Structures are given as structure tokens and as C-alpha cells.
């Protein structure tokens, strides 16, 4: 990572500018071209220095006041197949596998569901349960009680 890469990370670590052409805005700040900004970011993605570039919406501001992490006890041998299906549902913002911690925590599949209220989240969880069928032994919905700030690695300016 050279000095320009470091400056690029600092310029974007709090989010991309909310402009019609954010890469052009960053390029102007750094004194390089937008094409170089995109090429450097792609190189950092490819190398693993940056894991992803994506939108992090404030679900509460969008009217989704019930946010539930659904946790599922799914047959291990079907995890990839079923996790892929759950993650593809339009109402699941993220889905991932986690290790069980038996005997207290049997859940190995997590899927975040957002709704306007808890009944909507419950209805969506019921759709997931139907899709999992007999491959799921049990599940729970863990509702958010507060908003946590989502940030990654930070460099000083």
C-alpha cells in the first residue's frame, strides 16, 4: 500500500461522497483521475486489503423499526445449499454461518431480517422456516435493542 492508497482509504473510510460521481469527487481531492481511483480500489479488493464496497443503510431512518437477527439450527451437510437460498431472499440483508457453542447455543445459520414492526419480521422468519423445512431443528429471533455504529479499519488523516 503506497501513499496514494493510504490517502484513498482515509478519503473513503467514512463512506463515499454522496455525489453523482463519487469516484470523480475523490479523484479531485487526491489529484488523480477517477479511473486511477477505481483501479486502485479494485486492486485493494482483489488483494483483500478492502473486503467490500457496499451500502450501509440506516434501517430505522428508512422506516424499518423492527430488526431481527434470525438464528437457525440447520443440518450441517445442507448449510451451503440452504444458506445460499436464505441469503438470496430479498428481505434478508445478510446471511452467514457461525459455529455452534453446544450445549447452550445450537444455532449455526444467521440471517438478518428487517421489518416495519415485529409481526412483519416474524412473518418473514416464517417464510425462512418454510424454506428450511425439516433441515432446521429450531430457531429464534433476536431483536435489536439499539443501533450500533458500523465501521471498519480507520487510518488517521
Number of C-alpha atoms within 10 A of each C-alpha: 9 7 8 14 15 13 18 18 21 16 18 14 14 13 15 16 14 8 9 8 11 15 20 19 18 20 18 13 13 15 10 13 16 18 12 13 21 14 12 16 20 16 14 17 14 12 10 10 13 15 11 12 11 8 8 10 8 11 15 14 8 9 12 17 15 20 24 22 20 23 24 23 20 23 16 13 9 12 18 14 9 20 18 12 14 23 17 13 16 8 16 18 13 14 21 16 17 11 10 13 10 8 6 7 11 17 22 19 25 22 23 21 25 24 20 15 14 17 11 16 24 19 12 19 24 12 14 20 18 11 14 21 11 11 17 20 14 13 18 15 19 12 16 13 9 7 10 7 7 7 10 10 9 11 11 7 8
